[in-house]
């Protein structure tokens, strides 16, 4: 089984809690949820924020159950409040 590299880009409130250029190496076919768990293991302070974030690849919102089969950039989108 080979591994893939997943870059993390964060926007909104969570952006301030994670370093830029964050990358994780994970197993081929890992789920987005597994990558998010890796983030929480490294940065436990973001766990509550991650639970509320939407995830995207490119311009497409993706499910946390989606399998990752190639090097990708997963975008974390914090919820936005406003009126």
N, C-alpha and C positions, 0 to 999 in steps of 0.2 A: 504494500500500500504506500503510495507516495503522499507527500504533504503539499499543501498549498499555503500561500501567504494572503492574509486578509488585512487590508489597511482599514483603519477606522477614521472616519471624518465625523466630527460632532458639530452641531449647530444649536444655538439657543443656550439655555441655562447649563446644560451638561458640557458645553464646549469649554467653560471655565474650569471644569473639574478634571479634564483629561488632557494629556500632553498632545501637541501637534505631532504628526508623523507616527502615530501609534500603529504598530503592526503586530499581528499574532500569526504564528505558524500553527496550522491545524491539519488534521487528517483530511484527505480527499473525501468528499461527501459528508463532511460535518454539517450540522444544521446551524442556522443563525443563532438559535438559542444556546448552542454549545459555545459559540464565539462570545456571546454576551456573558455567559458564565465565566469564561476566561477573563473578561474585563473585570467582573466583580471580584474574582480571586485576587487580581492584581491591584484593583482600586475599589476596595469595599465601600468606601464612602459614596459611591455613585449608584449603589443597588436600587434605592427607592426611585431615583431619577430614571434609571434604565427601564424600570417597569412601566413607566408612562411614555417612553419614547417610541415613536414610529421608526421603522427601519426601511431603508431604501437601497437599491443598487441602481445607479444612474438616476433616472427620473421615475422609476417604478417603485412604489411601496411594496414591500415583500413581507411574507409571513415569517414568523420566527421558526416555523417548521421547515422552511425552504432549505434544501440541501445545496451546499456550495461545492462546485466541481471544478473551479478554476480560480486562479488568483483574481481577487476582486477587491473593490472598495465598498465597504458597507457604511452607509451614511446614517447617523443617529439624529433624529429630529425631535427636539424637545417640544412639548405642547406649548402653544402660544396663547396667552390670555389677552383679551382686549375687548373693546366695545365699539 
